[in-house]
Amino acid sequence: MISFSTDDLRPQDRFDHWCEVRGKNLFGVTIELERERRALFQGRFSAIPVGNAVLAEMTASSYRVGRTKADIARVSSNSLSIGYQIRGPGHMDIGRGRVHRVREGDFTVSHSDQPFMGTPERSDGFHFRTLKIPLTDNILLGARAHDLAPGPLPGNTRLTRLIAAMFVALADRQDPTPSPEEDVGHIARLALLARHRLSPGFPESRAALRAGYLHAARAIIKRDLHRPDLTPALVAAELAISLRQVHVLFEPTGFSFARTLTAMRLKEARRRLAALPAHSVADIAYACGFDSIATFYRVFRSTFGMTPGDVRMASLNA
């Protein structure tokens, strides 16, 4: 894992260090910022390998960033770049008068060796996550991607939702996905499907869709596990798929929808018991979607081999 921050650097050195480490060496991009604003620059960056891919995250002061022809010649990479603009909207100029607006929450997809220039709309900084995936025949399946110019994905489509769910799961260090390398391949194929470069009829495309729907279903469970009435039918309705499809999604995991929901509720309850000592056991049980305290105690002890009170005491004495 690569991680660095400008906090420990002298203010006058921060921007230059960021340009060299994050810009030129790691990503092969050109970064621009007015000289009078450089002493106030701050940034944090981390990158972790996921198989042959790299997942990077950064928060920093606002600046212009571009990938020029000179940058591409200096640091070339036959990769698919998927970006997630968490905070800090802007505009992406890809040449020939084509400019895309990138909003907060947008995903962008491109070949890594396509030029662009990004300009922020605001001066209050940004938060950005990117996944760089080397392109192989196994991922491309005959698709063409070298000319894939940067562009945002439509925000209200099925494929964008699936990509978002998988992207968030891949970056979740508290609850890591069990098959990150496999998920990277699925994300790449979903992105190529969204940019109309890959056929949905391939078995690999269908597998990517199933993986995306599974992560989207798990995201709904995680968001709504506090609801005692959360059912597979509600998840199916939100994802616009059949009830049977929801159950089929969970079959390869070895855990049914119901068992997955209970496991996630118990995990969150255990976390809260340790982190929120002022909250009663009953309040935590209800907040995690259990509608019976007796049931909560029974399944908690069966799963963890101790009572909720034992977990709380152990955390207080740690």
N, C-alpha and C positions, 0 to 999 in steps of 0.2 A: 504493500500500500504506500502511495505517495501522499504526503500531507504537508502543507506549509501555510503559514500566515505571515502577513506583513507586520503584525503587532510588535515583534521584537526588533524590527529594523528602524533605523533613523528615518524620520519623515521624508527627508530629502532623497532617501535611497529606495523607498517603497515602490514607487511606480516603475522605476528602471528595473528593479528586481523582478517585479511581476511580468514586465514585458519579456524579459529574458527567459524566465523559468516557465511561466504559463504560456506565453505567446510564441516565441520563436522555437524553443526547444521541444515543448510537449505537443503543441497543436499546429505549429507552422502558420501562425496568423500574425497580422500586423495590428497593433493597438495604438490608438491615438487619443491624447488628452491635452487640453490646453495647459500650457506650462504653469500658469498661475494657480491651477487646481491640483497640481501633482503632489504638493506637500501635504494635502489633506486626504490623499488616496489611502484606502484600506481594502484589503482583500483576504479571503480564506479559500483554500483550494484543497481538494482531496481526489484521489483516483485509485480505484481498485481493479485488478484484473479479474475478469470473469471468463475463464477459458482463454481464448485468443482475443476476446473483446476487452474494452476498457470502459468502465463506468466512472464518470467524473462529475464532481459537483463543485460549484463555486458561488460565493457571495462576494460582491465587491462594489466599490463606487462606480458610478456610471462612466462609460467611455465608449468610443467608437471602435469597432473591431471588424476586420476584413480579412479575406483570404485572396491575395492577389496572385497573378500569374507567376510572379517572382517567388512568392511563398510556396506555391505548388511545385515549382521547379526545384526549390531547395529541400522541401519536405513533402515528398509525394506519398500517397497512400491509397491503395485500392480498397476503400472501405465504405460502408454505409454509415452515415451520421444521422442519429435521431436525437433531437434536442427537445427539452421540456422547459418552457419559459415560466417558471414558478412565479416570479415577481419581476416587474420592470418591463413594460411594453416598449416596442420600438418598431423601426422600419428596416426591411431587408431589401437592399438594391442588388438585383442579380444581373444588371446590365441591359442594354438595349431598351431603356425606358421602363423596365419591369420592376416594380417596387411592391413588396408585400408588407402589409401591417401584421406584426406579430403581437398578439395580445397576451395578457397574463393567463396562463393555463393552456396556451397553444402548444402543439407539437409540430416540429419541423422535420422534414426528411430530405436528405440529399446525398449525392456521392461526395466523398470527402475532398475530391479534387476539382470541385466546381467553385468558381470564384463568386464572392459576394462582398457586400459592405453593409454592416449593421450599425444603425444610429439609434440611440435611446430617445424616447419621448420625454423622459423626465430626468432629473438630476439627483434622485434620492436612492440610487443604487439598484442592483438587480440580484436575483437568485436564479441560477440556471443549472440544469442537469443535462448531461449528454452521454449517449452510448455510442461508441465507435466500434463497428463490427466488421472485421475483415471479410471481404466478399469471396466466397468459394463457389465452385460448381454445385456443391451440395445445397447451398443457400439459394443461389440464383435459379437453379433448375431451368437453365436456358434463357432466363430473362436478361434484358439489357438494362444496365444501371449506370454505366460510366458517364452518360449524359444527363443524369438525374439532377436537375438544377434545384437549389434550395427553395422550399416552399412550405407553408403551413398546411396541416391537414384540416379539413372541415371539422368544426368542433362538435357537431350534433349527429355524427354518423356512428353506426354500429362499430365499425372497425376502429375508429378513434377511441371509443370507449374501451374496447378490448386492449388496445395498445397502452392506454393510460393505466389500466388495472395491472397489466403485467409489468410496466415500467416502475410503478410505485412499489409493487411487490419485490422487484429485483433490488431496489434501493433500501428496503426495510431491513435494517440491521438488528432490530429487536425481534423480528419474526421472519427469519430468512426463508426464502423459497427453497424447497428441497432439491430442485434440479435446475440450478441457475444457468449452467451451460446450455442445457436443452431449451430453457426459456429464451435465451438470447437468440437462438435460431428461430424460434416461433415468433419473437418480436420482429426480427428482420423480415420474415415472410409476410407478417401482417402489414408491415410498413410498405412492402412492395405491392401487396394487394391493394392497399389504400391509394397508392400512386399509380394503379392500373398497369403495373409492370409484370404481374404474376397471375397465372390462371387460377381461379378458385377451384378448378376441377382436379388439381393434383392431390394425391393422398397427403402430401406434406402440407398443402394449404389447408386441407380439412383438419389435420392434426393441430395446426396452428390456431385455427378457429376454436377448436374444442378447448385447447389450453387457455386461450383468451377468455372464453366464456367461464371456465372454471375459476380463473383469477377474478373475473368480474363478480361472480357469485360469492366468492369468499370476501370480496371487498364490501358487498352489500351486508353480509353477515357481520363483518367487523363493525360496520357503521351502525347497524340496527340491532346488535345483540342485546341491547337493553330492553327491546320490545318482547314481552312474553308471547305476543301473537305472531311472531315472525315464523313464517311457514315457507315451504318450497313453492307453494302457489304464488305467494307474494313476490318471491325472487323471479319466478318464471314470468310473471306479468311485467315486472320492471325491465327484464332483459328481452321481452317480446319473443320468448321461446316457449315450448310446451312444458308441461309439468313433468312428463316422462324425460324430456331432454335434461332437465335439471338433475333428476335422479341418476341418469346415465353419466353425467359429467363427473359425479363423485365416485362411481364404481371403480375406476382404475386406482384410486387412492387407497382403497381398502377401508375407507370410512364413509358411511352413509351421510346424507345431509344432516340427519338428526344428530349423529355422533360427532360430526364436525362442529355443529352449532354448540353442543354441550361442551366439547373440548375447548372451544374458543372462549366460552363463557367462564369456564373454570380457570383458564389461564389468566383472564383479565381479573377475575375475582382474587386470585392469589396475588397478582401484582398489586391490587388496591389494598389488600390486607396489610401488605408490607409498607406500602407508600403512604397510606392514609390512616394513621393510627387513631385519629379523632373520629373517624366514621365507624359506626357500629357494624357488626357482622351482618345483621339483618338489612341495613341500608345498602351495604355492598352487594349482598345477594340479590336484592330487588333491582339495583342499578345495573346488574349484569343479566337481567332478564329472567331470573328464577322467580316463579310465582308461589313457591312453597319453600319455607325455611327447612322443613323436614327433608324434603327432596334435596335441597342444596347440601345439607350436612351429610346426607347419605352418599351422594355421588362424589362429593369432595373427598371424604375419607376413603372411599373405594378407589379413587384415582391416585391420591397423593400419599395414602397411608398415614394420614394425620388429620386432625380436626382443623377448622379455620382458626380456632383459638390457639392451637399449637403453632401454626404458621405465624400468627401475629406475635406471640411471645418470642419465638425464635428471632424474628426480625428486630424486636425491641432490644434483645440481649446481644445482638450481633455487634 
